[in-house]
Amino acid sequence: MDRNTYLVFSAGGKLFALPSEDVFRVSPAAELLEVPEAPGRVRGVANLGGEPVPVADLRKKAGLPFREMELSDRFVFFRNGENLCGVLAESVEGVMALVPETVPFPSALVRQGEPVPGTVRVAYREECGAILIRSPENLLSLTEEDLRSLEPALSARREDR
């Protein structure tokens, strides 16, 4: 049984988990320097102790502007290799011991960087349901369409429990 600790946070109404050893810091969301030419979900750049760190927003909907940040939002900073990155979280649930399971990913949406192409790792907790387990390398690779396509599989697994 593969049991590890993960930082669990919510973004866009979904729960995500990053391995706790990859998390650098969690802090209250603060002002970001906007970068007009930034790609996709990159919301801006945070100043983390004098170091510029790109921050992504998983709540970003295709073609729409970013939602306003709330006072309760948090930045989750993590290491992706040698790079420091951040993601905007609506809430941080805390560090949890999770047992990952492998769930088939719709074949039309297979992404590079998954542990097994065509699958995604998920953990289930009775109190909160399905949690998408991501590595620093693939946290930002799931698109809005991918998340929608996973809903039936995640819901079916919840009903099995």
C-alpha atoms as one frame of an Amber mdcrd trajectory, in Angstrom:
protein
   0.000   0.000   0.000   1.416   3.375  -1.078   0.670   5.773   1.787   2.249
   9.204   1.838   1.559  12.645   3.242   0.152  15.354   1.023  -0.878  18.978
   1.373  -4.562  19.067   0.398  -6.074  22.276  -0.956  -9.107  23.358  -2.952
  -9.163  25.308  -6.194 -12.088  25.746  -8.538 -14.313  23.637  -6.307 -12.033
  20.582  -6.545  -9.584  19.119  -4.048  -5.949  18.692  -5.058  -3.006  17.150
  -3.212   0.720  17.786  -3.587   3.351  15.618  -1.872   4.158  17.447   1.360
   7.915  17.163   0.756   7.523  19.331  -2.376   5.599  22.124  -0.627   7.824
  25.076   0.217   5.375  27.400   1.967   1.698  28.304   2.326   0.862  31.971
   2.821  -2.122  34.312   2.619  -2.744  35.438  -0.959  -1.310  38.870  -1.616
  -0.980  41.276  -4.483   0.496  39.842  -7.658   2.413  41.643 -10.361   0.367
  41.088 -13.509   2.237  39.892 -16.577   0.055  40.578 -19.645   1.850  38.067
 -21.884   1.807  35.278 -19.255   0.501  31.929 -20.509  -2.915  30.435 -19.691
  -3.434  30.029 -15.998  -0.491  32.143 -14.806  -2.179  34.868 -12.818   0.915
  36.875 -12.003   4.182  36.990 -10.105   4.460  36.972  -6.305   7.331  38.443
  -4.330   8.480  35.678  -1.999  11.289  37.072   0.137  12.611  39.080  -2.793
  12.357  36.174  -5.237   9.838  36.481  -8.100   7.587  33.399  -8.229   4.941
  32.731 -10.913   1.507  31.926  -9.462  -1.102  29.947 -11.405  -4.850  30.004
 -10.857  -6.533  26.629 -11.455  -9.925  28.368 -11.299  -9.281  30.128 -14.608
 -11.992  29.371 -17.137 -11.091  29.386 -20.817 -11.567  32.784 -22.415 -12.716
  34.504 -19.217 -10.846  36.901 -16.934  -9.521  35.713 -13.583 -11.935  35.788
 -10.652 -11.268  38.299  -7.905  -9.076  37.011  -5.099 -10.746  36.641  -1.703
  -9.237  37.444   1.701  -9.433  33.732   2.536  -7.379  32.664  -0.538  -3.920
  31.182  -0.026  -0.774  30.792  -2.090   0.724  27.302  -2.080   4.384  27.551
  -3.087   6.123  24.371  -4.213   9.352  23.241  -5.829   9.216  21.891  -9.356
  12.772  20.679  -9.816  14.946  23.744  -9.260  12.065  26.159  -9.878   9.796
  27.667  -7.259   6.153  27.906  -8.377   2.887  28.906  -6.763  -0.774  28.118
  -7.115  -3.769  30.048  -5.803  -5.932  27.996  -3.416  -9.408  28.809  -2.124
  -8.594  26.948   1.072  -5.938  24.672   2.506  -7.326  21.592   4.211  -3.978
  20.590   5.736  -1.492  17.744   5.530  -3.115  14.320   5.217  -1.911  10.741
   4.911  -3.517   9.487   1.696  -3.596   6.183  -0.143  -3.481   6.935  -3.882
  -5.477   4.858  -6.339  -5.132   4.844 -10.106  -8.239   5.820 -12.067  -8.583
   5.462 -15.863  -8.319   8.781 -17.630 -10.477   9.293 -20.747  -8.242   8.079
 -23.585  -8.789  11.188 -25.690  -7.209  13.289 -22.950  -4.027  11.335 -22.134
  -1.353  13.724 -20.886   2.394  13.430 -20.626   3.799  13.210 -17.123   1.159
  10.908 -15.631   2.517   7.887 -13.695   0.891   5.610 -16.299  -0.356   7.209
 -19.525  -4.139   7.125 -19.535  -4.509   7.243 -15.750  -4.704   9.804 -12.975
  -3.990   9.303  -9.267  -6.846   9.906  -6.847  -7.360   9.413  -3.111 -10.717
   9.175  -1.386 -11.586  10.448   2.072 -15.055   9.892   3.489 -15.207  13.419
   4.881 -14.260  15.176   1.640 -14.601  12.759  -1.286 -12.189  12.536  -4.214
  -8.811  14.290  -4.079  -6.749  14.585  -7.275  -3.146  13.762  -6.447  -0.705
  15.748  -8.528   3.067  15.992  -8.667   4.793  19.365  -9.030   5.503  18.426
 -12.662   1.873  17.785 -13.569  -0.173  19.984 -11.212  -0.862  22.582 -13.875
  -1.249  20.178 -16.817  -4.937  19.372 -16.242  -7.127  21.571 -18.388 -10.677
  22.693 -17.654 -11.893  20.059 -20.150  -9.842  17.352 -18.404 -11.382  18.173
 -15.024 -14.899  18.042 -16.470 -14.200  14.702 -18.149 -12.997  13.177 -14.856
 -16.196  14.061 -12.959 -18.178  10.891 -13.903 -15.312   8.603 -12.864 -14.785
  10.452  -9.585 -18.506  10.504  -8.807 -18.862   6.784  -9.549 -15.985   6.000
  -7.199 -17.631   8.084  -4.447 -20.828   6.029  -4.810 -18.818   2.780  -4.553
 -17.550   3.740  -1.100
